[in-house]
Amino acid sequence: MKQIGNLAIVCARRKDVTLRIEQGRVMVLSEGAYAPTSFSADWDDDETILSIIHELNFGNCAPKSQ
């Protein structure tokens, strides 16, 4: 549960990312240049939420620097 706030901050800073929390699940949709990418996890699954945060910050869904 500790990482859900960090995920919310990461998503709030991005115009191309949507965060939804409902029925005990966290759902993230990243509108990529070629295809959208989605992630989901239980709201209290810190390990999975950390991996989503890492993907949004450093993985294929990271913002492209100009």
N, C-alpha and C positions, 0 to 999 in steps of 0.2 A: 504494500500500500504506500510505501514511502516514495516510490518512483512515479506515481500517477501525476503528482504536481509538476515534476520535472518534464514529463511528457507534455503536459498542458502548456508549459512555457515554450517548449520547442515548437509545438504546433502553432501557438499564437503568433510567433515571430515569422511564420511562413504563410504567404498568400496562396500557395499552391497545395496546402495541406488542410484537410478537414478532420477534426476530432469529434467523435460521438461516444458518449458513455450512456449505456442503457441496459437494463436488465442484467446487471452484474458483469457486463462486458465492455471493454475499451475497443473502439474501432477507429482506425486511422486510414484515410484515403489520400494518397499522394498523386497529384495529377502530373505525371511525367510527360516529357516531350514526345515520347513515342507511344506510351501506353500507361494507363493508370496502374498504380500498385496499391494493394490494400494489406493491412495488418490487423490482427485482432488478438486479444488476450483477456483473461479474467482480470477484473479490476485490481485484484490483490496479488497478481503474479509478477512480482518485481523483476525476476530474472528475464522473463519474456519482454516486459516493458522496457527494460534496459537494452535489450537487443534491438527493439524498435527504435529507441532513441539513437542508438549507435548507427543504425541504418540511415535514419533521417539526417544525421550530422556528418557521417563519414562514408556511407555506402553509396550504392547506385542512386539513391533518392536524395543525396546531398545536393545543396544548391551549387550550381556551376559558378565558379568565380570568373569575373570578366576582366 
